[in-house]
């Protein structure tokens, strides 16, 4: 049975781009669940940290719309 990973927030130190992801399973999709490079400016590596309690509901709302 797949075990979803914890929500993560990816931050680009180059352009301040930020994205919180909530993986639905343990099979990560690059560009949806995981980012290794900034999609805006191409900077790598991105900083990543566990998502905060305020970022998780915001990410869920963005996924709905």
C-alpha positions as CSV (number, residue, x, y, z in Angstrom):
1,X,0.0,0.0,0.0
2,X,1.4,3.4,-0.9
3,X,2.3,5.7,2.0
4,X,2.1,9.4,1.2
5,X,5.0,11.5,2.1
6,X,4.8,14.6,4.3
7,X,3.9,17.9,2.6
8,X,7.0,19.8,1.6
9,X,7.7,23.5,0.7
10,X,10.3,24.2,-2.0
11,X,11.9,27.6,-2.0
12,X,14.2,29.1,-4.7
13,X,16.9,31.3,-3.2
14,X,17.5,32.8,-6.7
15,X,14.1,34.3,-7.4
16,X,12.0,33.7,-4.2
17,X,9.7,31.2,-6.0
18,X,7.9,29.0,-3.5
19,X,5.6,26.0,-3.9
20,X,4.1,23.6,-1.3
21,X,3.4,20.1,-2.5
22,X,1.2,17.4,-0.9
23,X,2.1,14.1,-2.5
24,X,-0.8,11.7,-2.8
25,X,1.4,8.6,-2.8
26,X,5.0,7.5,-2.5
27,X,5.4,7.7,-6.3
28,X,6.7,11.2,-6.8
29,X,6.1,13.1,-10.1
30,X,8.8,15.7,-10.9
31,X,7.1,19.1,-11.4
32,X,4.0,18.1,-9.4
33,X,5.2,16.4,-6.1
34,X,8.9,17.2,-6.2
35,X,11.1,19.9,-7.6
36,X,14.9,19.7,-8.1
37,X,15.2,22.9,-10.2
38,X,13.2,26.2,-10.1
39,X,10.6,26.2,-12.9
40,X,10.8,30.0,-13.0
41,X,14.5,30.8,-13.2
42,X,16.2,27.3,-13.4
43,X,18.2,27.7,-10.2
44,X,19.2,24.5,-8.5
45,X,19.3,23.1,-5.8
46,X,16.2,24.4,-4.2
47,X,15.8,24.7,-0.5
48,X,13.1,22.4,0.9
49,X,11.5,22.0,4.3
50,X,8.4,20.5,5.9
51,X,5.3,22.5,5.1
52,X,3.9,24.5,8.0
53,X,0.3,24.2,9.3
54,X,-0.7,27.4,7.4
55,X,0.9,26.3,4.1
56,X,-0.9,22.9,3.9
57,X,-4.5,24.2,3.7
58,X,-3.4,26.9,1.1
59,X,-1.9,24.2,-1.1
60,X,-5.0,22.1,-0.8
61,X,-7.1,25.0,-1.9
62,X,-4.9,25.7,-4.9
63,X,-5.1,22.0,-5.9
64,X,-9.0,22.3,-6.0
65,X,-9.0,25.4,-8.3
